[in-house]
């Protein structure tokens, strides 16, 4: 496929940041986008609601459906999927974008925060995938794209924030297992992760984060678009990096994605290699 025209994307947590950027890139092709997220009232520190996301998607040329959804709750996810299918006739693509983060050590991470990260990241990814898969199996070129890192067991990625790492790697293990489980059905299941930090509004509320040392969310959106327009049977079970996907597609100049041109970029979490 050269574009996503007429395809239906179900995106968890797509009211802002990378999820919204992916939605807007698909909308420019004329895609249908379901925004399944919690935010219906403006957050005091973060911009965007499911309704403002829909306005932007439709302004970009797509069709959109906002569904208030806590992806930890099975009944809410099943209802959101049902609404998506009723509105658009099916689901072609699931983007597991929603994620909770707390870069804190064991003694600084209360169980409430641990449960939130496990519930949103691991359980939410598993639940959304499970709910969408019956419909994906009927789609012409079905994809699940999960925004999670390569499985890297270097202890450095556990020692400072073991709870977050466990929850995030839970998403990646869903990719690893489901890719093989549904390979014969032709459902592509892949992970996508940024080479550098991405300057989203959420990054700005993390202590010590430096948005100016990262890239714009559009690099993830462009990489996701490349993945989602590929033949599902030819690309599955991969842990992809945004920059590598775009380089393979012929992109060599990434300066337009930089928040601060010329600044030294900060490598993202879970990646050992140097920039």
C-alpha atoms as an extended CHARMM CRD file, in Angstrom:
* protein
*
       275  EXT
         1         1  UNK       CA              0.0000000000        0.0000000000        0.0000000000  PROA      1               0.0000000000
         2         2  UNK       CA              1.1400000000        3.5160000000       -0.6850000000  PROA      2               0.0000000000
         3         3  UNK       CA             -1.2220000000        5.1310000000        1.8120000000  PROA      3               0.0000000000
         4         4  UNK       CA             -3.8430000000        4.4840000000        4.4760000000  PROA      4               0.0000000000
         5         5  UNK       CA             -6.8730000000        5.8840000000        2.6680000000  PROA      5               0.0000000000
         6         6  UNK       CA            -10.0500000000        4.2590000000        3.9530000000  PROA      6               0.0000000000
         7         7  UNK       CA             -8.2000000000        2.2360000000        6.5980000000  PROA      7               0.0000000000
         8         8  UNK       CA             -9.4540000000        2.3050000000       10.1900000000  PROA      8               0.0000000000
         9         9  UNK       CA             -6.9380000000        2.8340000000       12.9840000000  PROA      9               0.0000000000
        10        10  UNK       CA             -7.7610000000        2.1910000000       16.6420000000  PROA      10              0.0000000000
        11        11  UNK       CA             -5.2800000000        4.2180000000       18.7050000000  PROA      11              0.0000000000
        12        12  UNK       CA             -5.0440000000        3.9750000000       22.4850000000  PROA      12              0.0000000000
        13        13  UNK       CA             -4.2000000000        7.1860000000       24.2840000000  PROA      13              0.0000000000
        14        14  UNK       CA             -4.1300000000        9.2370000000       21.0870000000  PROA      14              0.0000000000
        15        15  UNK       CA             -5.2790000000       12.5850000000       22.4280000000  PROA      15              0.0000000000
        16        16  UNK       CA             -1.7720000000       14.0780000000       22.3460000000  PROA      16              0.0000000000
        17        17  UNK       CA              1.8950000000       13.3690000000       21.6550000000  PROA      17              0.0000000000
        18        18  UNK       CA              3.0870000000       10.5140000000       19.4780000000  PROA      18              0.0000000000
        19        19  UNK       CA             -0.3440000000        8.8860000000       19.2710000000  PROA      19              0.0000000000
        20        20  UNK       CA             -1.8970000000       12.0710000000       17.9190000000  PROA      20              0.0000000000
        21        21  UNK       CA              0.9990000000       12.5630000000       15.4790000000  PROA      21              0.0000000000
        22        22  UNK       CA              0.4160000000        9.0480000000       14.0960000000  PROA      22              0.0000000000
        23        23  UNK       CA             -3.3010000000        9.8050000000       13.8290000000  PROA      23              0.0000000000
        24        24  UNK       CA             -2.6890000000       13.0430000000       11.9380000000  PROA      24              0.0000000000
        25        25  UNK       CA             -0.2880000000       11.3640000000        9.5120000000  PROA      25              0.0000000000
        26        26  UNK       CA             -2.9150000000        8.7230000000        8.7410000000  PROA      26              0.0000000000
        27        27  UNK       CA             -5.6140000000       11.3910000000        8.4730000000  PROA      27              0.0000000000
        28        28  UNK       CA             -3.7120000000       13.1170000000        5.6750000000  PROA      28              0.0000000000
        29        29  UNK       CA             -4.2170000000        9.9230000000        3.6710000000  PROA      29              0.0000000000
        30        30  UNK       CA             -7.9590000000        9.9560000000        4.3700000000  PROA      30              0.0000000000
        31        31  UNK       CA             -7.9550000000        7.2950000000        7.1000000000  PROA      31              0.0000000000
        32        32  UNK       CA            -10.5480000000        6.6860000000        9.7960000000  PROA      32              0.0000000000
        33        33  UNK       CA             -9.1760000000        7.0890000000       13.3110000000  PROA      33              0.0000000000
        34        34  UNK       CA            -10.6560000000        5.9540000000       16.6090000000  PROA      34              0.0000000000
        35        35  UNK       CA             -9.2040000000        7.8280000000       19.5830000000  PROA      35              0.0000000000
        36        36  UNK       CA             -9.6180000000        5.6190000000       22.6560000000  PROA      36              0.0000000000
        37        37  UNK       CA             -8.3230000000        7.6620000000       25.5750000000  PROA      37              0.0000000000
        38        38  UNK       CA             -9.3460000000        8.9080000000       29.0050000000  PROA      38              0.0000000000
        39        39  UNK       CA             -8.9790000000       12.6530000000       28.5980000000  PROA      39              0.0000000000
        40        40  UNK       CA            -12.2760000000       14.4380000000       28.0630000000  PROA      40              0.0000000000
        41        41  UNK       CA            -11.4280000000       17.4970000000       30.1490000000  PROA      41              0.0000000000
        42        42  UNK       CA             -8.1710000000       19.4680000000       29.7090000000  PROA      42              0.0000000000
        43        43  UNK       CA             -5.3280000000       18.2820000000       31.9290000000  PROA      43              0.0000000000
        44        44  UNK       CA             -3.8120000000       21.0540000000       34.0780000000  PROA      44              0.0000000000
        45        45  UNK       CA             -0.3310000000       20.3890000000       32.6620000000  PROA      45              0.0000000000
        46        46  UNK       CA             -0.9240000000       18.5250000000       29.3870000000  PROA      46              0.0000000000
        47        47  UNK       CA             -2.7580000000       19.7880000000       26.2860000000  PROA      47              0.0000000000
        48        48  UNK       CA             -5.3700000000       17.8830000000       24.3320000000  PROA      48              0.0000000000
        49        49  UNK       CA             -8.5450000000       15.8680000000       24.8280000000  PROA      49              0.0000000000
        50        50  UNK       CA            -10.1930000000       13.1810000000       22.7120000000  PROA      50              0.0000000000
        51        51  UNK       CA            -12.3950000000       15.9350000000       21.2610000000  PROA      51              0.0000000000
        52        52  UNK       CA             -9.5920000000       18.3210000000       20.2910000000  PROA      52              0.0000000000
        53        53  UNK       CA             -7.7780000000       15.3460000000       18.7390000000  PROA      53              0.0000000000
        54        54  UNK       CA            -10.8330000000       14.5770000000       16.6070000000  PROA      54              0.0000000000
        55        55  UNK       CA            -11.0070000000       18.1990000000       15.4530000000  PROA      55              0.0000000000
        56        56  UNK       CA             -7.3740000000       18.0600000000       14.3290000000  PROA      56              0.0000000000
        57        57  UNK       CA             -7.8050000000       14.6910000000       12.6070000000  PROA      57              0.0000000000
        58        58  UNK       CA            -10.8280000000       15.8470000000       10.6460000000  PROA      58              0.0000000000
        59        59  UNK       CA             -9.1210000000       19.1170000000        9.7330000000  PROA      59              0.0000000000
        60        60  UNK       CA             -6.2310000000       17.0400000000        8.3490000000  PROA      60              0.0000000000
        61        61  UNK       CA             -8.5630000000       15.1070000000        6.0520000000  PROA      61              0.0000000000
        62        62  UNK       CA             -9.5500000000       12.0460000000        8.0480000000  PROA      62              0.0000000000
        63        63  UNK       CA            -12.6610000000       10.8170000000        9.7940000000  PROA      63              0.0000000000
        64        64  UNK       CA            -12.5440000000       10.3590000000       13.5470000000  PROA      64              0.0000000000
        65        65  UNK       CA            -14.4340000000        8.8580000000       16.4480000000  PROA      65              0.0000000000
        66        66  UNK       CA            -13.6930000000        9.8800000000       20.0640000000  PROA      66              0.0000000000
        67        67  UNK       CA            -14.3900000000        7.2060000000       22.6680000000  PROA      67              0.0000000000
        68        68  UNK       CA            -13.6220000000        7.8810000000       26.3100000000  PROA      68              0.0000000000
        69        69  UNK       CA            -11.7850000000        4.7200000000       27.3520000000  PROA      69              0.0000000000
        70        70  UNK       CA             -9.7590000000        3.5450000000       30.3130000000  PROA      70              0.0000000000
        71        71  UNK       CA             -7.7990000000        0.7760000000       28.6110000000  PROA      71              0.0000000000
        72        72  UNK       CA             -7.3550000000       -1.0180000000       31.9370000000  PROA      72              0.0000000000
        73        73  UNK       CA            -11.0890000000       -1.7880000000       31.9510000000  PROA      73              0.0000000000
        74        74  UNK       CA            -12.1910000000       -4.6840000000       29.7490000000  PROA      74              0.0000000000
        75        75  UNK       CA            -15.8080000000       -3.5290000000       29.3870000000  PROA      75              0.0000000000
        76        76  UNK       CA            -14.7110000000       -0.0810000000       28.2300000000  PROA      76              0.0000000000
        77        77  UNK       CA            -12.2550000000       -1.4370000000       25.6730000000  PROA      77              0.0000000000
        78        78  UNK       CA            -14.7820000000       -3.9190000000       24.2800000000  PROA      78              0.0000000000
        79        79  UNK       CA            -17.3630000000       -1.1430000000       24.0150000000  PROA      79              0.0000000000
        80        80  UNK       CA            -14.8820000000        1.1310000000       22.2290000000  PROA      80              0.0000000000
        81        81  UNK       CA            -14.0230000000       -1.6060000000       19.7280000000  PROA      81              0.0000000000
        82        82  UNK       CA            -17.7260000000       -2.2560000000       19.1490000000  PROA      82              0.0000000000
        83        83  UNK       CA            -18.3290000000        1.4410000000       18.4740000000  PROA      83              0.0000000000
        84        84  UNK       CA            -15.3890000000        1.5340000000       16.0770000000  PROA      84              0.0000000000
        85        85  UNK       CA            -16.6820000000       -1.4270000000       14.0920000000  PROA      85              0.0000000000
        86        86  UNK       CA            -20.2240000000       -0.0530000000       14.0570000000  PROA      86              0.0000000000
        87        87  UNK       CA            -19.0250000000        3.3400000000       12.8050000000  PROA      87              0.0000000000
        88        88  UNK       CA            -16.3840000000        2.2780000000       10.2780000000  PROA      88              0.0000000000
        89        89  UNK       CA            -17.2110000000       -1.3530000000        9.4810000000  PROA      89              0.0000000000
        90        90  UNK       CA            -14.0680000000       -2.9340000000       10.9060000000  PROA      90              0.0000000000
        91        91  UNK       CA            -10.5680000000       -2.3420000000       12.2410000000  PROA      91              0.0000000000
        92        92  UNK       CA             -7.4550000000       -2.5400000000       10.0650000000  PROA      92              0.0000000000
        93        93  UNK       CA             -4.7880000000       -1.2700000000       12.4460000000  PROA      93              0.0000000000
        94        94  UNK       CA             -4.2720000000       -1.1510000000       16.2000000000  PROA      94              0.0000000000
        95        95  UNK       CA             -1.7170000000        1.2650000000       17.6150000000  PROA      95              0.0000000000
        96        96  UNK       CA             -0.8770000000        0.4840000000       21.2430000000  PROA      96              0.0000000000
        97        97  UNK       CA              0.2890000000        3.9460000000       22.1690000000  PROA      97              0.0000000000
        98        98  UNK       CA             -1.0540000000        4.5500000000       25.6970000000  PROA      98              0.0000000000
        99        99  UNK       CA              1.5820000000        4.3570000000       28.3930000000  PROA      99              0.0000000000
       100       100  UNK       CA              2.1940000000        5.4170000000       31.9850000000  PROA      100             0.0000000000
       101       101  UNK       CA              5.6610000000        6.3270000000       33.1850000000  PROA      101             0.0000000000
       102       102  UNK       CA              7.4660000000        6.8340000000       36.4820000000  PROA      102             0.0000000000
       103       103  UNK       CA             11.2580000000        6.7530000000       36.3490000000  PROA      103             0.0000000000
       104       104  UNK       CA             11.5920000000        5.9580000000       40.0440000000  PROA      104             0.0000000000
       105       105  UNK       CA             13.3990000000        3.3250000000       42.0600000000  PROA      105             0.0000000000
       106       106  UNK       CA             11.7780000000        0.5630000000       44.0560000000  PROA      106             0.0000000000
       107       107  UNK       CA             11.3940000000        2.4340000000       47.3480000000  PROA      107             0.0000000000
       108       108  UNK       CA             10.1360000000        5.5420000000       45.5830000000  PROA      108             0.0000000000
       109       109  UNK       CA              7.4840000000        3.7100000000       43.5610000000  PROA      109             0.0000000000
       110       110  UNK       CA              4.3300000000        3.0820000000       45.6040000000  PROA      110             0.0000000000
       111       111  UNK       CA              2.1730000000        0.1100000000       44.6440000000  PROA      111             0.0000000000
       112       112  UNK       CA             -0.5200000000        2.4350000000       43.3010000000  PROA      112             0.0000000000
       113       113  UNK       CA              1.9610000000        3.7410000000       40.7250000000  PROA      113             0.0000000000
       114       114  UNK       CA              3.2510000000        0.2220000000       40.0070000000  PROA      114             0.0000000000
       115       115  UNK       CA             -0.3020000000       -0.9800000000       39.3890000000  PROA      115             0.0000000000
       116       116  UNK       CA             -1.0120000000        1.9990000000       37.1250000000  PROA      116             0.0000000000
       117       117  UNK       CA              2.0080000000        1.2610000000       34.9080000000  PROA      117             0.0000000000
       118       118  UNK       CA              1.2850000000       -2.4500000000       34.7580000000  PROA      118             0.0000000000
       119       119  UNK       CA             -2.3900000000       -1.7570000000       34.1040000000  PROA      119             0.0000000000
       120       120  UNK       CA             -1.9340000000        0.7820000000       31.3300000000  PROA      120             0.0000000000
       121       121  UNK       CA              1.2260000000       -0.5340000000       29.6970000000  PROA      121             0.0000000000
       122       122  UNK       CA              1.1150000000       -4.3160000000       29.9060000000  PROA      122             0.0000000000
       123       123  UNK       CA             -2.5450000000       -5.0610000000       30.6030000000  PROA      123             0.0000000000
       124       124  UNK       CA             -3.7700000000       -2.2850000000       28.3040000000  PROA      124             0.0000000000
       125       125  UNK       CA             -1.6590000000       -3.5230000000       25.3950000000  PROA      125             0.0000000000
       126       126  UNK       CA             -2.7680000000       -7.1230000000       25.9190000000  PROA      126             0.0000000000
       127       127  UNK       CA             -6.4210000000       -6.1380000000       26.3190000000  PROA      127             0.0000000000
       128       128  UNK       CA             -6.6040000000       -3.8270000000       23.3090000000  PROA      128             0.0000000000
       129       129  UNK       CA             -4.8300000000       -6.4190000000       21.1690000000  PROA      129             0.0000000000
       130       130  UNK       CA             -7.1400000000       -9.1970000000       22.3370000000  PROA      130             0.0000000000
       131       131  UNK       CA            -10.2410000000       -7.0740000000       21.6790000000  PROA      131             0.0000000000
       132       132  UNK       CA             -9.1600000000       -5.9530000000       18.1980000000  PROA      132             0.0000000000
       133       133  UNK       CA             -7.7060000000       -9.2370000000       16.9250000000  PROA      133             0.0000000000
       134       134  UNK       CA            -10.9910000000      -10.8730000000       15.8140000000  PROA      134             0.0000000000
       135       135  UNK       CA            -11.5830000000       -7.8550000000       13.5730000000  PROA      135             0.0000000000
       136       136  UNK       CA             -7.9610000000       -7.5640000000       12.4630000000  PROA      136             0.0000000000
       137       137  UNK       CA             -8.0260000000      -11.1820000000       11.2980000000  PROA      137             0.0000000000
       138       138  UNK       CA            -10.7660000000      -10.1830000000        8.8370000000  PROA      138             0.0000000000
       139       139  UNK       CA             -8.9010000000       -7.1280000000        7.5250000000  PROA      139             0.0000000000
       140       140  UNK       CA             -7.0290000000       -7.0320000000        4.2110000000  PROA      140             0.0000000000
       141       141  UNK       CA             -3.6700000000       -5.8920000000        5.5920000000  PROA      141             0.0000000000
       142       142  UNK       CA             -3.8670000000       -5.9800000000        9.3940000000  PROA      142             0.0000000000
       143       143  UNK       CA             -1.2460000000       -4.4800000000       11.6790000000  PROA      143             0.0000000000
       144       144  UNK       CA             -0.6620000000       -4.1260000000       15.3920000000  PROA      144             0.0000000000
       145       145  UNK       CA              1.9860000000       -1.5210000000       16.1430000000  PROA      145             0.0000000000
       146       146  UNK       CA              3.0540000000       -1.1930000000       19.7740000000  PROA      146             0.0000000000
       147       147  UNK       CA              5.1830000000        1.7060000000       20.9830000000  PROA      147             0.0000000000
       148       148  UNK       CA              7.5980000000       -0.2530000000       23.1210000000  PROA      148             0.0000000000
       149       149  UNK       CA             11.3490000000       -0.8750000000       23.2130000000  PROA      149             0.0000000000
       150       150  UNK       CA             13.5640000000       -3.7740000000       22.1670000000  PROA      150             0.0000000000
       151       151  UNK       CA             13.9090000000       -6.3340000000       24.9560000000  PROA      151             0.0000000000
       152       152  UNK       CA             17.2820000000       -5.4040000000       26.4230000000  PROA      152             0.0000000000
       153       153  UNK       CA             18.2970000000       -7.2650000000       29.5930000000  PROA      153             0.0000000000
       154       154  UNK       CA             21.2450000000       -5.0120000000       30.3970000000  PROA      154             0.0000000000
       155       155  UNK       CA             20.8560000000       -4.3780000000       34.1700000000  PROA      155             0.0000000000
       156       156  UNK       CA             21.3850000000       -0.6460000000       33.6460000000  PROA      156             0.0000000000
       157       157  UNK       CA             17.8220000000       -0.4340000000       32.3130000000  PROA      157             0.0000000000
       158       158  UNK       CA             16.4000000000       -2.0110000000       35.4550000000  PROA      158             0.0000000000
       159       159  UNK       CA             18.3650000000       -0.5720000000       38.3590000000  PROA      159             0.0000000000
       160       160  UNK       CA             16.9390000000        2.9650000000       38.3820000000  PROA      160             0.0000000000
       161       161  UNK       CA             13.3030000000        2.2730000000       37.4120000000  PROA      161             0.0000000000
       162       162  UNK       CA             12.6240000000       -1.4500000000       37.6370000000  PROA      162             0.0000000000
       163       163  UNK       CA              8.8220000000       -1.0290000000       37.8190000000  PROA      163             0.0000000000
       164       164  UNK       CA              8.6260000000        1.0460000000       34.6340000000  PROA      164             0.0000000000
       165       165  UNK       CA             10.9840000000       -1.3060000000       32.8090000000  PROA      165             0.0000000000
       166       166  UNK       CA              8.9110000000       -4.3530000000       33.7530000000  PROA      166             0.0000000000
       167       167  UNK       CA              5.7130000000       -2.6380000000       32.5950000000  PROA      167             0.0000000000
       168       168  UNK       CA              7.2270000000       -1.4170000000       29.3360000000  PROA      168             0.0000000000
       169       169  UNK       CA              8.8630000000       -4.7570000000       28.5740000000  PROA      169             0.0000000000
       170       170  UNK       CA              5.4580000000       -6.3530000000       29.1680000000  PROA      170             0.0000000000
       171       171  UNK       CA              4.2830000000       -4.4700000000       26.0760000000  PROA      171             0.0000000000
       172       172  UNK       CA              7.2790000000       -5.7660000000       24.1430000000  PROA      172             0.0000000000
       173       173  UNK       CA              6.6410000000       -9.3450000000       25.2330000000  PROA      173             0.0000000000
       174       174  UNK       CA              3.0990000000       -9.0290000000       23.8740000000  PROA      174             0.0000000000
       175       175  UNK       CA              4.7250000000       -8.1700000000       20.5260000000  PROA      175             0.0000000000
       176       176  UNK       CA              7.1270000000      -11.0930000000       20.7270000000  PROA      176             0.0000000000
       177       177  UNK       CA              4.4100000000      -13.6280000000       21.5070000000  PROA      177             0.0000000000
       178       178  UNK       CA              1.5280000000      -12.3500000000       19.4160000000  PROA      178             0.0000000000
       179       179  UNK       CA              3.6720000000      -11.9750000000       16.3040000000  PROA      179             0.0000000000
       180       180  UNK       CA              4.2290000000      -15.7180000000       16.2870000000  PROA      180             0.0000000000
       181       181  UNK       CA              0.7460000000      -16.6060000000       17.4960000000  PROA      181             0.0000000000
       182       182  UNK       CA             -0.9470000000      -14.7240000000       14.6620000000  PROA      182             0.0000000000
       183       183  UNK       CA              1.6950000000      -15.0610000000       11.9410000000  PROA      183             0.0000000000
       184       184  UNK       CA             -0.3550000000      -17.6750000000       10.0830000000  PROA      184             0.0000000000
       185       185  UNK       CA             -3.3690000000      -15.3450000000       10.1620000000  PROA      185             0.0000000000
       186       186  UNK       CA             -1.3950000000      -12.6570000000        8.3650000000  PROA      186             0.0000000000
       187       187  UNK       CA             -1.5850000000      -10.1640000000       11.2420000000  PROA      187             0.0000000000
       188       188  UNK       CA              1.6280000000       -8.1490000000       11.5320000000  PROA      188             0.0000000000
       189       189  UNK       CA              2.6530000000       -7.4200000000       15.1170000000  PROA      189             0.0000000000
       190       190  UNK       CA              5.6200000000       -5.0870000000       15.5270000000  PROA      190             0.0000000000
       191       191  UNK       CA              7.1290000000       -2.6570000000       18.0220000000  PROA      191             0.0000000000
       192       192  UNK       CA              8.3690000000        0.8430000000       17.2350000000  PROA      192             0.0000000000
       193       193  UNK       CA             10.7230000000        2.8570000000       19.4650000000  PROA      193             0.0000000000
       194       194  UNK       CA             12.5230000000        6.1750000000       18.9720000000  PROA      194             0.0000000000
       195       195  UNK       CA             16.2880000000        6.4240000000       18.6110000000  PROA      195             0.0000000000
       196       196  UNK       CA             16.2580000000        9.6840000000       20.5720000000  PROA      196             0.0000000000
       197       197  UNK       CA             13.9590000000       11.1550000000       23.1490000000  PROA      197             0.0000000000
       198       198  UNK       CA             10.7800000000       12.6190000000       21.6840000000  PROA      198             0.0000000000
       199       199  UNK       CA              9.7050000000       16.0930000000       22.7520000000  PROA      199             0.0000000000
       200       200  UNK       CA              6.1100000000       15.5480000000       23.7810000000  PROA      200             0.0000000000
       201       201  UNK       CA              4.2200000000       17.5450000000       26.3840000000  PROA      201             0.0000000000
       202       202  UNK       CA              4.4330000000       14.5540000000       28.7220000000  PROA      202             0.0000000000
       203       203  UNK       CA              8.2400000000       14.6580000000       28.5890000000  PROA      203             0.0000000000
       204       204  UNK       CA              8.1870000000       18.1650000000       29.9500000000  PROA      204             0.0000000000
       205       205  UNK       CA              6.7070000000       17.0480000000       33.2750000000  PROA      205             0.0000000000
       206       206  UNK       CA              9.4400000000       14.4450000000       33.8690000000  PROA      206             0.0000000000
       207       207  UNK       CA             12.1250000000       15.8910000000       36.1900000000  PROA      207             0.0000000000
       208       208  UNK       CA             15.4280000000       16.4040000000       34.4030000000  PROA      208             0.0000000000
       209       209  UNK       CA             14.0650000000       15.8000000000       30.9140000000  PROA      209             0.0000000000
       210       210  UNK       CA             15.3460000000       18.1020000000       28.1730000000  PROA      210             0.0000000000
       211       211  UNK       CA             12.8780000000       18.3770000000       25.2710000000  PROA      211             0.0000000000
       212       212  UNK       CA             15.3350000000       20.5040000000       23.2850000000  PROA      212             0.0000000000
       213       213  UNK       CA             17.6910000000       17.5020000000       23.1040000000  PROA      213             0.0000000000
       214       214  UNK       CA             15.0770000000       15.3880000000       21.3650000000  PROA      214             0.0000000000
       215       215  UNK       CA             13.1170000000       15.1330000000       18.1540000000  PROA      215             0.0000000000
       216       216  UNK       CA              9.5460000000       16.0340000000       17.2570000000  PROA      216             0.0000000000
       217       217  UNK       CA              6.7920000000       13.3730000000       17.3940000000  PROA      217             0.0000000000
       218       218  UNK       CA              6.4980000000       13.5610000000       13.6230000000  PROA      218             0.0000000000
       219       219  UNK       CA              9.5230000000       11.2950000000       13.1930000000  PROA      219             0.0000000000
       220       220  UNK       CA              7.6300000000        8.5040000000       14.9370000000  PROA      220             0.0000000000
       221       221  UNK       CA              4.5350000000        9.2580000000       12.8820000000  PROA      221             0.0000000000
       222       222  UNK       CA              6.4400000000        9.0510000000        9.6020000000  PROA      222             0.0000000000
       223       223  UNK       CA              8.1340000000        5.8240000000       10.6650000000  PROA      223             0.0000000000
       224       224  UNK       CA              4.8140000000        4.3320000000       11.7770000000  PROA      224             0.0000000000
       225       225  UNK       CA              3.2930000000        5.2440000000        8.4130000000  PROA      225             0.0000000000
       226       226  UNK       CA              6.0790000000        3.3630000000        6.6320000000  PROA      226             0.0000000000
       227       227  UNK       CA              5.4420000000        0.2840000000        8.7630000000  PROA      227             0.0000000000
       228       228  UNK       CA              1.6630000000        0.3680000000        8.4890000000  PROA      228             0.0000000000
       229       229  UNK       CA              1.6930000000        0.6270000000        4.7030000000  PROA      229             0.0000000000
       230       230  UNK       CA              3.8880000000       -2.4570000000        4.3570000000  PROA      230             0.0000000000
       231       231  UNK       CA              2.5450000000       -5.8820000000        3.4530000000  PROA      231             0.0000000000
       232       232  UNK       CA              1.5920000000       -7.3560000000        6.8210000000  PROA      232             0.0000000000
       233       233  UNK       CA              2.8820000000      -10.8130000000        5.8950000000  PROA      233             0.0000000000
       234       234  UNK       CA              6.3060000000       -9.4310000000        5.0050000000  PROA      234             0.0000000000
       235       235  UNK       CA              7.0160000000       -7.5880000000        8.2480000000  PROA      235             0.0000000000
       236       236  UNK       CA              6.1630000000       -9.0170000000       11.6560000000  PROA      236             0.0000000000
       237       237  UNK       CA              7.8240000000       -9.7820000000       14.9600000000  PROA      237             0.0000000000
       238       238  UNK       CA             10.2600000000       -6.8790000000       14.6110000000  PROA      238             0.0000000000
       239       239  UNK       CA             11.4900000000       -4.3880000000       17.1820000000  PROA      239             0.0000000000
       240       240  UNK       CA             11.9160000000       -1.3730000000       14.9450000000  PROA      240             0.0000000000
       241       241  UNK       CA             13.6750000000        1.9440000000       15.5730000000  PROA      241             0.0000000000
       242       242  UNK       CA             12.1750000000        5.0520000000       13.9610000000  PROA      242             0.0000000000
       243       243  UNK       CA             15.4060000000        6.3050000000       12.4000000000  PROA      243             0.0000000000
       244       244  UNK       CA             16.2850000000        2.8820000000       10.9850000000  PROA      244             0.0000000000
       245       245  UNK       CA             12.8420000000        2.5420000000        9.3780000000  PROA      245             0.0000000000
       246       246  UNK       CA             13.1990000000        5.8950000000        7.6670000000  PROA      246             0.0000000000
       247       247  UNK       CA             16.7920000000        5.2720000000        6.5770000000  PROA      247             0.0000000000
       248       248  UNK       CA             15.6600000000        2.0250000000        4.9610000000  PROA      248             0.0000000000
       249       249  UNK       CA             13.0240000000        4.0790000000        3.1250000000  PROA      249             0.0000000000
       250       250  UNK       CA             15.7100000000        6.4080000000        1.7650000000  PROA      250             0.0000000000
       251       251  UNK       CA             15.6510000000        9.2490000000        4.2930000000  PROA      251             0.0000000000
       252       252  UNK       CA             19.1190000000       10.5650000000        5.1320000000  PROA      252             0.0000000000
       253       253  UNK       CA             18.4690000000       14.0760000000        6.4580000000  PROA      253             0.0000000000
       254       254  UNK       CA             16.7790000000       14.1270000000        9.8730000000  PROA      254             0.0000000000
       255       255  UNK       CA             17.4120000000       17.7760000000       10.7060000000  PROA      255             0.0000000000
       256       256  UNK       CA             13.7710000000       18.7580000000       10.1770000000  PROA      256             0.0000000000
       257       257  UNK       CA             12.7750000000       16.5340000000       13.0870000000  PROA      257             0.0000000000
       258       258  UNK       CA             15.1040000000       18.1810000000       15.5990000000  PROA      258             0.0000000000
       259       259  UNK       CA             13.5150000000       20.3940000000       18.2310000000  PROA      259             0.0000000000
       260       260  UNK       CA             16.6920000000       22.4740000000       18.4130000000  PROA      260             0.0000000000
       261       261  UNK       CA             18.7120000000       22.2180000000       15.1950000000  PROA      261             0.0000000000
       262       262  UNK       CA             22.3420000000       21.3970000000       15.8880000000  PROA      262             0.0000000000
       263       263  UNK       CA             21.7930000000       20.2900000000       19.4800000000  PROA      263             0.0000000000
       264       264  UNK       CA             23.3470000000       17.0170000000       20.6220000000  PROA      264             0.0000000000
       265       265  UNK       CA             20.5150000000       14.4880000000       20.6560000000  PROA      265             0.0000000000
       266       266  UNK       CA             19.8590000000       12.3690000000       23.7240000000  PROA      266             0.0000000000
       267       267  UNK       CA             19.5830000000        8.6250000000       23.1320000000  PROA      267             0.0000000000
       268       268  UNK       CA             16.3010000000        7.1980000000       24.3800000000  PROA      268             0.0000000000
       269       269  UNK       CA             15.8940000000        4.6420000000       27.1640000000  PROA      269             0.0000000000
       270       270  UNK       CA             16.6830000000        0.9560000000       26.6050000000  PROA      270             0.0000000000
       271       271  UNK       CA             19.1550000000        1.5740000000       23.7580000000  PROA      271             0.0000000000
       272       272  UNK       CA             22.7910000000        0.7810000000       24.5480000000  PROA      272             0.0000000000
       273       273  UNK       CA             24.5240000000        2.1100000000       21.4630000000  PROA      273             0.0000000000
       274       274  UNK       CA             25.9520000000        5.5970000000       21.3230000000  PROA      274             0.0000000000
       275       275  UNK       CA             24.3840000000        8.2800000000       19.0980000000  PROA      275             0.0000000000
